[in-house]
């Protein structure tokens, strides 16, 4: 069976849904192919900074999410070995693009907010892409169920193991050697924590906790697993016990939240990133194909920018394509339809290339310094770099991806 669709987006994650909604707001329909049988609504949350909120506002769902999430007003960092606070940062100051805004957003609510604004049938579930074939300018997208879809624009938002990214020539995302455990504690009563990020360092690990709302707290731990620790993600109970041992010096009012986290609320995964030179020399777009989100720029979570950068991608990509499909562009006799699409995706790639490289490199360096276990790295971090690193998160989030074009 073969169907013909103008724009096909692979992956109903943050980048895929933002791109689809951005196109919808610009008067362009799309089909989103999701391999799972429903939205992937794992029980964890995302640090959503100023740049992320500007993107969410651009596609019209910012206020929907604000009403369900507390605003975070600062950061306090503590070295657990000594119990000493190494830095405090306020988010009240204004940046180049206006007031800073940070909230910890439940991933499920973000995906649902984006998906609910799309017309019925936009997302096609249980649609795993197994191959991509060229047919003139068009691309034939082959699905596991035997269906073939022909499209003039193919966008890969299918994560670190992207089929579309592989077709473009990207290598598998590189391992950092570190892993992350994430959890959400959902309480029956108020947790009573202040609306700020609480960050903790130990020898070779980093942890943190912050409020999503009055009854939900998101927490994380990143570390470099050794030997049997690499098998922990296979057993949630052992994983939780490991985290509690690692964080035994954490303040009791925070540690108890980890104890109250249900096993279904835990997730663990190795941390990967894209080598920056792949984005310098590789193809973010090629003809009528491009990638966005983790398919483009997997990065470590040390700046909290992975999800925000994916939101930016969706807005920029939708805007570039909308320009290609605009009435003015169609009247340009010097460029045919195919050339306009190719130019639009190239413009998107050029706009996102260096922003992605900057965040990948900065996240990696910050993660190395923050979780460093050697004496000299700890000295650099705790006595010299701590305030700078905390402020760097604000600096990198002080970015505006711009608005969508009116249809």
DRENZA-143563 format. One line per field, with one value per residue: residue number from 1; residue in three letters; x, y, z of N, C-alpha, C, O in turn. Coordinates in steps of 0.2 Angstrom, whole numbers. Example, Ala and Ser with C-alpha at 12.3 -4.5 7.8 and 13.67 -1.06 7.14 Angstrom:
seq: (1:2)
type: (ala:ser)
n.px: (66:64)
n.py: (-28:-11)
n.pz: (39:35)
ca.px: (62:68)
ca.py: (-22:-5)
ca.pz: (39:36)
c.px: (66:64)
c.py: (-16:0)
c.pz: (39:39)
o.px: (71:67)
o.py: (-17:6)
o.pz: (42:40)
END
This chain:
seq: (1:2:3:4:5:6:7:8:9:10:11:12:13:14:15:16:17:18:19:20:21:22:23:24:25:26:27:28:29:30:31:32:33:34:35:36:37:38:39:40:41:42:43:44:45:46:47:48:49:50:51:52:53:54:55:56:57:58:59:60:61:62:63:64:65:66:67:68:69:70:71:72:73:74:75:76:77:78:79:80:81:82:83:84:85:86:87:88:89:90:91:92:93:94:95:96:97:98:99:100:101:102:103:104:105:106:107:108:109:110:111:112:113:114:115:116:117:118:119:120:121:122:123:124:125:126:127:128:129:130:131:132:133:134:135:136:137:138:139:140:141:142:143:144:145:146:147:148:149:150:151:152:153:154:155:156:157:158:159:160:161:162:163:164:165:166:167:168:169:170:171:172:173:174:175:176:177:178:179:180:181:182:183:184:185:186:187:188:189:190:191:192:193:194:195:196:197:198:199:200:201:202:203:204:205:206:207:208:209:210:211:212:213:214:215:216:217:218:219:220:221:222:223:224:225:226:227:228:229:230:231:232:233:234:235:236:237:238:239:240:241:242:243:244:245:246:247:248:249:250:251:252:253:254:255:256:257:258:259:260:261:262:263:264:265:266:267:268:269:270:271:272:273:274:275:276:277:278:279:280:281:282:283:284:285:286:287:288:289:290:291:292:293:294:295:296:297:298:299:300:301:302:303:304:305:306:307:308:309:310:311:312:313:314:315:316:317:318:319:320:321:322:323:324:325:326:327:328:329:330:331:332:333:334:335:336:337:338:339:340:341:342:343:344:345:346:347:348:349:350:351:352:353:354:355:356:357:358:359:360:361:362:363:364:365:366:367:368:369:370:371:372:373:374:375:376:377:378:379:380:381:382:383:384:385:386:387:388:389:390:391:392:393:394:395:396:397:398:399:400:401:402:403:404:405:406:407)
type: (unk:unk:unk:unk:unk:unk:unk:unk:unk:unk:unk:unk:unk:unk:unk:unk:unk:unk:unk:unk:unk:unk:unk:unk:unk:unk:unk:unk:unk:unk:unk:unk:unk:unk:unk:unk:unk:unk:unk:unk:unk:unk:unk:unk:unk:unk:unk:unk:unk:unk:unk:unk:unk:unk:unk:unk:unk:unk:unk:unk:unk:unk:unk:unk:unk:unk:unk:unk:unk:unk:unk:unk:unk:unk:unk:unk:unk:unk:unk:unk:unk:unk:unk:unk:unk:unk:unk:unk:unk:unk:unk:unk:unk:unk:unk:unk:unk:unk:unk:unk:unk:unk:unk:unk:unk:unk:unk:unk:unk:unk:unk:unk:unk:unk:unk:unk:unk:unk:unk:unk:unk:unk:unk:unk:unk:unk:unk:unk:unk:unk:unk:unk:unk:unk:unk:unk:unk:unk:unk:unk:unk:unk:unk:unk:unk:unk:unk:unk:unk:unk:unk:unk:unk:unk:unk:unk:unk:unk:unk:unk:unk:unk:unk:unk:unk:unk:unk:unk:unk:unk:unk:unk:unk:unk:unk:unk:unk:unk:unk:unk:unk:unk:unk:unk:unk:unk:unk:unk:unk:unk:unk:unk:unk:unk:unk:unk:unk:unk:unk:unk:unk:unk:unk:unk:unk:unk:unk:unk:unk:unk:unk:unk:unk:unk:unk:unk:unk:unk:unk:unk:unk:unk:unk:unk:unk:unk:unk:unk:unk:unk:unk:unk:unk:unk:unk:unk:unk:unk:unk:unk:unk:unk:unk:unk:unk:unk:unk:unk:unk:unk:unk:unk:unk:unk:unk:unk:unk:unk:unk:unk:unk:unk:unk:unk:unk:unk:unk:unk:unk:unk:unk:unk:unk:unk:unk:unk:unk:unk:unk:unk:unk:unk:unk:unk:unk:unk:unk:unk:unk:unk:unk:unk:unk:unk:unk:unk:unk:unk:unk:unk:unk:unk:unk:unk:unk:unk:unk:unk:unk:unk:unk:unk:unk:unk:unk:unk:unk:unk:unk:unk:unk:unk:unk:unk:unk:unk:unk:unk:unk:unk:unk:unk:unk:unk:unk:unk:unk:unk:unk:unk:unk:unk:unk:unk:unk:unk:unk:unk:unk:unk:unk:unk:unk:unk:unk:unk:unk:unk:unk:unk:unk:unk:unk:unk:unk:unk:unk:unk:unk:unk:unk:unk:unk:unk:unk:unk:unk:unk:unk:unk:unk:unk:unk:unk:unk:unk:unk:unk:unk:unk:unk:unk:unk:unk:unk:unk:unk:unk:unk:unk:unk:unk:unk:unk:unk:unk:unk)
n.px: (4:3:5:3:11:13:22:32:35:46:44:36:41:47:53:47:33:33:38:28:16:20:21:7:2:6:-1:1:0:5:11:14:25:25:33:29:14:7:9:25:26:35:38:45:54:57:69:64:69:71:73:66:53:50:49:39:28:28:22:10:7:12:6:-3:5:11:2:2:14:27:36:54:65:79:95:104:120:128:142:143:152:158:147:146:139:142:139:126:113:102:88:81:85:86:88:96:86:75:65:71:65:61:55:51:45:33:36:26:15:19:21:7:1:6:2:-12:-16:-15:-23:-35:-28:-16:-5:2:2:11:20:33:48:57:65:72:70:75:66:66:64:56:54:53:46:47:38:37:25:23:18:20:25:25:34:37:44:55:57:67:64:68:76:91:95:92:84:83:93:104:102:106:119:125:134:132:127:139:146:147:152:146:131:114:101:84:70:53:45:29:18:6:3:9:26:34:46:57:55:67:82:90:106:118:135:146:160:164:151:135:120:103:88:71:56:41:28:17:16:24:41:55:70:87:102:119:132:148:147:154:160:149:139:135:124:114:102:94:87:75:73:86:93:87:90:104:105:101:111:122:118:118:122:114:103:90:76:76:81:71:62:67:66:52:49:41:44:41:42:55:69:83:98:111:122:124:131:133:147:155:161:154:143:149:155:146:129:116:105:99:95:78:77:80:86:81:80:85:90:98:106:111:115:124:115:119:117:104:97:93:80:75:82:77:64:67:72:60:52:60:62:49:46:55:51:38:41:45:34:26:15:21:34:30:27:39:48:60:64:59:47:54:67:64:61:72:81:75:77:90:93:87:96:108:105:104:115:127:122:118:131:137:130:131:145:147:139:145:158:154:148:159:167:158:156:168:180:193:206:210:201:190:194:195:181:173:179:182:175:161:151:151:148:135:129:131:121:110:115:116:103:97:90:82:72:64:48:34:29:14:1)
n.py: (-6:11:28:46:60:77:82:73:68:60:52:56:64:78:87:82:84:98:103:99:105:118:119:117:129:137:135:123:106:90:73:63:50:38:26:19:13:23:40:43:43:44:44:57:73:89:101:117:131:149:150:139:142:152:146:137:147:152:142:142:135:138:145:135:126:133:135:123:121:126:141:142:150:151:144:133:126:112:104:88:81:89:97:110:125:129:139:151:156:168:169:180:192:201:196:197:194:197:194:181:164:149:133:117:105:92:79:71:80:90:84:80:92:98:88:88:100:97:92:78:62:67:61:46:31:16:15:11:16:8:8:20:26:33:41:49:66:64:55:38:31:17:7:-4:-12:-15:-4:9:26:40:55:73:80:75:73:70:66:57:53:47:36:38:33:41:50:42:39:51:51:52:46:34:40:46:38:45:39:40:38:41:43:46:52:54:60:58:65:64:75:92:95:105:111:124:135:132:126:113:108:95:89:75:64:62:61:69:77:82:91:97:106:102:104:108:96:87:82:82:73:69:59:58:49:39:24:8:-8:-20:-10:-6:-14:-10:-3:-13:-18:-10:-9:-12:-2:10:8:9:22:29:25:31:44:46:56:67:81:77:80:81:68:59:61:54:41:40:38:29:13:13:26:28:30:25:28:27:41:50:59:70:71:86:89:82:89:100:96:87:82:91:93:87:88:86:81:81:83:84:89:76:68:76:83:76:78:80:81:92:106:107:108:100:97:110:114:106:111:123:120:114:126:134:126:124:138:140:131:136:148:143:138:148:161:171:165:155:162:166:164:160:149:133:121:111:116:126:120:113:124:129:120:119:132:131:122:129:139:132:124:130:134:122:115:124:121:108:106:115:109:96:100:107:96:88:95:98:85:80:70:71:79:91:95:96:107:117:118:120:131:141:140:137:148:153:142:140:152:151:142:150:160:153:150:161:165:168:160:165:169:161:162:170:162)
n.pz: (0:-4:1:-2:5:9:19:30:46:56:72:87:97:107:98:86:87:90:78:69:75:73:59:57:63:54:43:36:33:41:43:56:61:73:81:93:101:107:114:120:136:148:165:169:170:162:162:159:151:148:134:129:133:126:113:115:117:105:97:103:116:128:139:143:149:158:169:176:182:193:194:194:205:207:211:221:226:232:240:244:252:261:265:262:255:239:229:225:215:208:198:195:188:173:156:140:131:139:154:164:163:171:173:179:169:167:157:150:151:143:130:128:128:116:107:108:102:88:73:73:68:64:70:68:75:80:69:63:55:43:32:20:4:-12:-24:-37:-34:-23:-7:-2:11:20:30:45:45:31:24:12:11:2:1:0:8:21:38:51:67:76:87:96:90:77:61:50:52:51:37:32:35:48:62:75:90:102:116:133:143:155:165:168:181:182:191:197:211:217:227:240:248:250:246:251:247:243:228:219:211:218:219:220:224:223:225:210:205:201:207:208:213:210:210:201:203:217:222:216:213:204:201:199:195:190:185:183:179:185:183:190:191:179:176:183:178:173:184:193:207:213:207:213:227:225:222:233:242:237:239:252:261:257:261:272:270:256:252:256:247:236:242:242:229:217:209:196:192:190:179:169:159:148:145:130:116:102:92:89:77:68:65:60:48:43:36:40:33:18:2:1:15:32:49:67:84:96:86:79:88:100:118:133:149:156:155:155:142:132:129:127:116:106:106:100:88:82:80:72:60:56:53:42:32:30:24:12:7:5:-2:-9:-11:-20:-31:-36:-50:-52:-44:-43:-35:-29:-27:-18:-7:-4:-2:9:19:20:24:37:42:42:51:63:66:72:84:90:90:100:111:113:115:127:136:138:143:155:162:164:172:183:188:191:199:204:214:209:200:208:216:207:203:215:221:212:200:202:204:191:183:187:183:169:164:164:155:143:140:137:125:109:98:89:81:73:55:49:42)
ca.px: (0:7:1:7:10:18:28:32:39:47:45:32:43:46:55:43:27:34:38:21:12:23:18:0:0:8:-6:4:-2:10:10:19:25:27:34:26:7:5:14:30:25:39:37:51:52:62:71:62:72:68:72:61:46:49:47:32:24:28:17:4:5:16:2:-6:9:13:-3:3:21:29:42:60:68:86:99:109:124:131:146:140:157:159:141:147:136:148:136:119:111:96:85:77:88:84:94:96:79:69:66:72:60:63:50:52:39:32:37:20:11:22:19:0:-1:8:-2:-19:-17:-15:-29:-35:-25:-9:0:0:5:13:22:40:51:63:70:71:72:74:61:67:65:52:57:48:47:45:36:37:19:23:16:25:23:29:34:42:49:56:60:69:64:67:80:98:96:88:84:84:100:108:102:110:127:127:136:129:129:145:145:151:154:142:124:109:95:79:64:48:41:23:16:-1:3:14:32:36:52:57:55:74:86:95:111:123:140:150:166:163:144:131:113:99:81:68:49:37:22:16:16:29:48:59:77:92:109:123:139:151:146:159:158:142:134:132:118:108:96:90:83:74:74:93:94:85:95:111:105:100:118:126:116:116:123:110:98:85:70:76:82:65:58:69:63:45:48:39:49:39:44:62:72:90:100:118:122:127:132:135:153:153:164:149:139:153:156:140:123:110:100:101:89:72:78:83:84:80:80:91:92:103:111:111:120:123:110:122:114:97:96:92:73:74:85:73:59:69:72:54:50:64:61:42:46:59:47:33:43:46:27:22:12:27:39:27:27:46:48:67:64:54:45:59:72:62:61:80:84:72:80:97:93:86:102:113:103:104:122:132:119:119:138:139:127:134:152:147:136:150:163:151:147:166:169:154:156:175:182:200:207:211:195:185:196:192:174:170:181:183:170:154:146:152:144:128:127:131:115:106:117:114:95:95:90:75:72:59:41:31:26:7:-1)
ca.py: (0:17:34:52:65:82:82:67:69:53:53:60:67:85:90:81:87:105:105:98:111:125:119:118:136:141:133:117:99:85:67:61:43:36:18:16:13:29:45:40:48:42:48:61:80:92:108:121:137:154:149:134:145:157:142:135:152:153:137:143:131:140:146:129:122:137:134:117:120:131:144:141:157:151:138:132:121:110:99:84:78:94:100:117:128:132:144:152:160:170:169:186:197:201:194:201:193:199:191:173:160:142:128:110:103:85:77:69:86:94:80:80:99:99:83:90:105:94:89:71:59:69:56:39:27:9:16:11:16:3:10:26:25:38:40:56:70:61:49:33:29:10:5:-11:-15:-15:2:14:33:45:62:78:83:70:76:65:68:50:52:46:30:40:30:47:53:37:39:57:49:53:40:33:45:43:37:49:34:41:36:46:40:51:50:59:58:61:65:66:82:97:93:110:113:131:134:133:120:111:104:92:86:71:62:58:61:75:75:88:90:103:105:103:108:108:89:83:84:79:72:65:57:56:46:35:17:4:-15:-22:-4:-5:-18:-8:-1:-19:-19:-4:-9:-11:5:14:7:12:30:31:24:36:51:46:63:72:83:72:82:79:61:56:61:48:35:39:38:23:10:14:32:28:28:25:27:30:48:51:66:70:74:92:89:79:94:105:93:82:84:91:93:85:88:87:78:84:80:89:86:72:65:81:86:73:81:78:85:96:113:106:111:95:98:117:115:102:115:128:116:114:132:137:122:126:144:140:128:140:153:140:136:155:163:175:160:151:167:167:160:157:143:128:119:107:121:130:115:112:130:130:115:122:138:128:118:134:142:127:121:133:134:115:114:127:118:101:107:118:104:91:103:108:90:85:99:97:78:78:67:72:84:98:97:98:113:122:118:122:138:146:139:136:153:154:137:141:157:149:139:156:163:149:149:168:165:168:156:169:168:158:167:170:158)
ca.pz: (0:-5:2:-4:10:8:24:35:52:60:79:90:103:108:91:80:89:90:71:66:77:70:53:57:64:48:37:32:36:41:46:61:62:79:82:99:100:110:116:125:142:153:171:172:169:159:164:153:152:144:127:128:134:120:108:117:116:97:94:106:121:134:145:145:153:164:174:179:184:197:192:198:205:209:211:226:224:239:240:249:256:267:267:261:249:234:225:225:209:207:191:195:184:166:151:134:128:144:160:164:166:172:176:178:166:166:150:148:150:137:124:127:126:109:103:108:97:82:71:73:63:62:73:66:80:78:62:63:49:43:27:16:-3:-16:-30:-40:-28:-17:-3:-1:18:21:37:47:43:24:21:10:11:-3:3:-3:14:26:44:56:74:79:93:96:85:71:55:46:53:48:30:31:36:54:65:81:95:105:123:137:149:161:165:172:184:183:195:199:217:217:234:241:251:247:247:255:245:240:221:217:209:223:215:225:221:227:222:204:203:202:208:209:214:209:210:195:206:224:225:212:213:199:204:195:197:185:188:179:182:185:184:191:191:172:175:187:175:172:190:196:215:215:205:218:232:223:222:240:245:234:241:259:264:255:266:273:267:249:251:258:241:232:245:241:222:215:205:189:191:189:172:168:153:147:142:124:113:95:91:86:70:64:63:56:41:41:32:44:28:11:-3:5:21:38:56:72:91:98:80:77:93:107:122:140:152:162:155:154:136:127:127:125:110:102:104:96:81:79:78:66:55:53:50:36:28:29:19:6:4:5:-9:-12:-14:-26:-37:-38:-56:-53:-40:-43:-29:-26:-25:-13:-1:-2:1:16:24:21:29:44:45:44:57:69:66:77:91:92:92:106:117:114:118:133:141:139:147:161:165:166:178:189:191:192:206:206:219:206:197:213:218:202:203:221:224:207:194:204:202:184:180:188:178:162:162:162:149:137:139:136:117:106:92:85:80:67:51:48:35)
c.px: (4:2:6:5:15:24:27:37:40:49:40:34:43:48:50:36:27:34:31:16:14:20:11:-2:2:4:-3:3:4:7:16:19:28:28:30:18:4:10:19:30:29:38:43:49:58:63:69:64:69:68:67:54:45:46:40:27:23:23:11:2:9:12:-2:-2:11:8:-2:10:23:35:48:63:76:89:104:113:128:136:145:145:158:152:141:143:142:145:129:118:104:94:81:79:86:90:93:89:74:70:67:66:62:58:52:46:39:32:30:15:13:20:11:-2:0:3:-9:-21:-17:-21:-29:-32:-18:-4:-2:5:7:16:30:43:57:67:67:74:70:70:61:68:61:56:51:50:43:44:36:31:18:20:21:22:28:28:39:46:49:60:61:69:64:73:87:100:92:89:86:91:105:108:106:117:129:129:132:131:134:143:150:154:150:135:120:103:90:73:60:45:35:20:9:-2:9:21:36:43:52:58:62:77:91:100:116:129:144:156:164:155:141:124:109:91:77:60:46:31:22:17:21:36:51:66:81:98:113:130:142:151:153:157:151:137:131:126:113:102:91:85:82:75:81:95:93:89:102:111:105:107:122:125:114:118:119:105:92:78:70:77:76:61:60:66:56:44:46:44:47:41:51:64:79:92:107:118:127:127:134:142:152:156:159:145:142:153:150:134:118:104:103:95:83:72:82:82:84:80:86:93:98:108:110:116:119:118:112:120:107:94:93:84:71:76:80:66:61:69:66:51:54:63:54:42:50:55:41:35:43:39:23:20:18:32:36:27:34:47:55:68:58:52:51:65:71:63:68:83:81:76:87:98:92:93:108:112:104:111:126:129:119:126:139:136:130:141:151:144:141:155:160:150:154:168:165:154:163:176:189:200:207:205:190:187:194:185:171:173:182:177:163:149:146:147:137:125:127:125:110:108:115:107:93:95:83:75:67:52:40:29:18:6:-4)
c.py: (6:23:40:57:70:82:77:68:62:54:58:62:75:89:89:84:95:107:104:103:117:125:120:125:140:139:127:111:95:79:65:54:42:28:15:16:19:34:42:45:45:47:52:68:83:99:112:128:143:153:144:137:149:152:139:140:153:148:137:138:133:141:140:126:126:136:128:116:127:134:144:148:157:144:138:126:119:104:94:81:83:97:107:119:131:138:145:157:162:171:176:192:196:199:198:200:194:195:183:170:152:138:121:107:95:83:75:75:90:90:81:87:100:94:86:96:103:91:81:67:61:64:49:34:20:10:16:11:11:4:16:25:31:37:47:60:68:56:44:30:22:9:-3:-15:-16:-9:6:21:37:52:67:81:77:73:71:68:62:48:50:40:32:36:36:50:48:37:46:56:50:46:40:38:42:43:42:45:35:39:41:42:46:48:56:56:62:60:66:73:86:95:99:113:120:130:136:126:119:106:101:88:81:69:58:58:68:73:82:86:97:102:106:107:107:101:84:86:79:78:68:64:55:54:42:28:13:-4:-17:-16:-3:-9:-16:-6:-7:-20:-13:-4:-8:-4:10:14:10:19:32:30:29:43:51:52:69:74:78:74:81:72:57:56:55:42:34:38:30:20:12:22:33:27:29:24:30:37:48:58:65:74:80:93:86:84:99:102:88:86:85:91:90:84:90:83:81:81:86:85:82:68:69:82:82:76:79:83:91:104:113:109:107:96:105:117:111:107:121:126:116:120:135:133:123:133:144:137:132:145:150:139:143:157:167:170:156:156:168:162:157:151:139:125:115:111:124:126:114:118:131:126:117:128:136:126:123:138:138:124:124:133:127:113:117:124:111:102:110:113:99:94:104:101:87:89:98:90:76:75:69:79:91:100:99:105:119:123:122:129:143:146:139:141:154:148:138:147:156:146:145:159:159:148:156:169:165:165:160:166:164:164:165:166:163)
c.pz: (0:-4:0:1:9:13:29:40:56:67:82:97:103:101:86:81:88:82:68:68:74:63:52:58:58:42:33:36:36:44:50:62:68:80:87:97:104:111:121:131:148:159:173:169:165:161:158:154:148:137:125:129:128:114:109:116:108:94:98:112:128:140:147:150:159:170:178:182:188:194:197:199:207:209:217:225:231:237:246:254:262:269:265:254:245:230:226:219:209:200:190:190:177:162:145:130:133:150:160:166:166:176:174:175:165:159:147:146:144:130:123:125:119:105:102:104:90:79:72:67:61:64:71:70:77:71:63:56:49:37:23:9:-7:-22:-33:-34:-22:-14:-2:6:19:29:39:45:35:20:18:9:7:0:0:2:19:32:49:63:79:84:91:91:79:64:50:46:50:40:28:31:43:57:71:86:100:113:127:143:155:160:169:175:185:187:196:205:217:223:235:245:248:250:252:253:242:232:218:215:215:220:221:221:226:223:216:202:205:203:209:210:213:208:203:197:213:227:221:212:208:202:199:198:191:188:182:182:181:186:184:190:184:171:179:184:173:178:194:204:217:213:210:225:231:224:229:244:243:237:249:263:262:261:266:270:259:248:252:251:236:235:243:233:220:210:197:187:190:181:172:161:152:143:136:121:106:95:87:79:65:61:59:49:38:38:37:39:22:6:1:12:26:44:61:79:92:92:77:82:100:111:129:143:157:161:155:148:131:124:124:118:105:101:100:89:78:76:72:60:52:50:43:31:26:24:12:2:4:-2:-12:-15:-20:-32:-39:-44:-56:-49:-41:-36:-25:-23:-19:-6:1:1:8:21:25:25:36:47:46:50:64:71:72:84:94:94:99:112:119:118:126:138:143:144:154:165:167:172:184:192:192:199:208:210:215:202:202:216:213:202:209:223:218:202:196:202:195:181:181:184:171:160:160:156:142:135:137:128:115:99:87:84:73:62:50:42:30)
o.px: (9:-3:12:0:21:29:21:43:35:54:40:31:39:44:48:33:23:31:29:12:10:18:8:-6:-1:5:-6:4:9:2:21:14:34:22:28:16:-3:16:17:34:25:37:46:44:63:58:72:61:64:62:64:49:39:42:36:21:18:19:6:-4:8:13:-4:-4:12:11:-5:11:22:39:47:65:79:86:107:110:130:134:146:144:159:152:136:143:145:149:125:122:100:98:77:75:84:95:89:87:68:76:64:63:64:56:55:41:44:28:28:12:9:17:9:-7:-4:0:-13:-27:-18:-25:-24:-33:-15:1:-8:11:4:14:32:42:61:73:61:79:65:70:56:72:63:61:46:56:37:48:36:31:13:20:27:17:34:23:44:51:44:66:56:74:61:75:90:105:89:95:90:94:110:114:109:121:135:126:128:137:134:139:155:159:151:132:123:100:93:71:62:42:35:18:6:-8:13:21:41:46:46:61:63:75:95:98:118:128:144:158:163:153:143:121:112:89:80:58:48:29:27:20:21:37:51:69:78:100:110:132:139:155:156:153:147:131:126:122:107:97:85:80:86:77:83:100:97:91:105:115:108:109:126:129:110:115:120:103:89:74:65:74:75:57:56:64:54:38:50:46:52:41:54:61:82:90:109:113:132:123:137:143:149:152:159:142:139:152:150:134:115:99:109:91:83:66:87:77:86:79:91:99:103:114:109:122:113:117:108:121:104:88:91:83:68:73:80:64:57:67:65:48:51:62:53:39:47:54:39:31:42:38:17:23:18:34:40:27:35:48:57:73:53:56:52:68:75:65:70:87:85:77:90:102:95:95:111:116:106:112:128:132:120:127:143:139:130:142:155:146:142:157:164:152:154:170:167:154:164:174:190:196:204:203:186:183:191:183:167:169:182:174:158:144:140:144:133:119:123:123:106:104:113:105:87:100:79:79:67:51:44:27:16:9:-6)
o.py: (7:24:39:59:69:83:76:70:59:57:64:62:77:93:93:87:98:112:108:106:121:130:124:128:146:141:126:110:95:78:65:51:44:25:10:20:19:32:38:50:44:53:51:69:80:103:112:131:141:154:144:135:150:154:139:139:155:150:133:138:129:139:140:123:123:136:127:111:132:131:144:151:162:139:144:121:123:100:96:80:80:100:111:116:136:142:140:162:158:173:176:196:190:201:203:205:191:192:180:172:150:140:120:106:92:86:77:75:92:94:82:88:103:97:85:97:107:88:78:70:58:63:47:34:18:5:22:7:11:2:18:22:35:31:51:59:69:53:46:28:22:10:-7:-21:-19:-9:6:21:37:54:64:84:75:75:68:71:61:42:50:40:27:36:34:51:50:37:46:60:50:41:44:39:36:47:43:47:32:38:45:38:51:42:62:51:68:54:69:76:83:93:97:116:122:125:141:121:123:100:105:85:83:73:52:54:72:69:87:80:102:96:111:112:105:100:78:92:73:84:64:67:51:57:40:26:13:-5:-16:-17:0:-8:-19:-7:-6:-24:-10:2:-4:-1:15:19:12:22:37:34:32:47:54:53:74:70:76:69:81:69:52:51:52:37:28:38:26:24:13:23:39:22:33:20:34:38:46:62:60:79:80:96:87:84:103:106:87:92:80:88:92:80:96:81:84:77:91:79:83:66:67:81:86:77:76:88:94:108:118:112:109:97:105:121:114:107:123:129:118:121:137:136:124:134:147:139:132:147:153:139:142:154:166:171:155:153:171:156:152:147:141:127:116:110:126:128:115:117:133:128:116:128:139:127:123:140:141:122:120:133:127:110:114:123:109:98:107:112:97:91:102:101:84:86:97:89:70:78:67:83:96:106:104:110:124:129:127:133:149:151:140:140:155:150:136:146:159:146:144:161:162:147:157:172:162:168:159:161:164:169:160:168:161)
o.pz: (4:-7:0:2:7:10:32:38:57:69:80:102:100:99:82:76:85:80:64:64:72:61:48:55:57:36:28:42:32:47:48:64:69:78:87:92:104:110:125:131:153:158:179:165:165:163:153:159:144:134:120:125:126:110:104:114:106:89:97:114:133:145:153:154:164:176:184:185:185:190:203:193:208:208:219:224:234:233:252:260:268:275:267:249:247:228:227:218:210:196:185:187:175:163:145:127:132:151:155:171:161:181:169:179:163:155:141:141:140:126:117:121:115:100:97:102:85:84:71:61:56:61:73:69:71:67:62:52:53:37:23:8:-6:-25:-32:-30:-17:-16:0:7:19:33:34:44:33:14:21:6:8:1:-3:0:22:31:51:65:84:84:86:88:76:62:45:41:47:37:23:29:44:56:73:86:102:115:126:146:160:154:174:171:187:186:197:205:217:225:230:244:244:256:255:257:240:230:215:218:217:218:225:216:232:219:216:197:208:200:210:209:215:206:199:194:216:232:222:211:208:204:195:203:187:192:177:187:176:190:179:189:184:166:179:187:171:178:197:207:221:216:212:227:236:227:231:248:247:238:251:269:264:265:261:268:256:243:249:250:232:231:243:231:222:206:193:182:190:178:176:158:156:140:136:123:104:98:82:75:59:55:55:44:33:37:39:41:20:7:4:14:24:45:60:79:90:92:74:81:105:109:131:141:161:166:155:148:125:118:119:114:99:95:95:84:72:71:67:54:46:45:38:25:20:19:7:-4:2:-7:-18:-20:-25:-37:-45:-43:-60:-50:-40:-31:-19:-18:-15:-1:7:6:12:27:30:29:41:52:52:54:69:76:76:89:100:100:103:117:124:123:130:144:149:149:159:171:173:177:190:198:194:204:214:210:217:202:201:217:215:202:208:226:220:200:192:199:192:176:176:181:167:154:156:151:138:130:135:125:118:95:81:87:69:64:51:37:25)
END
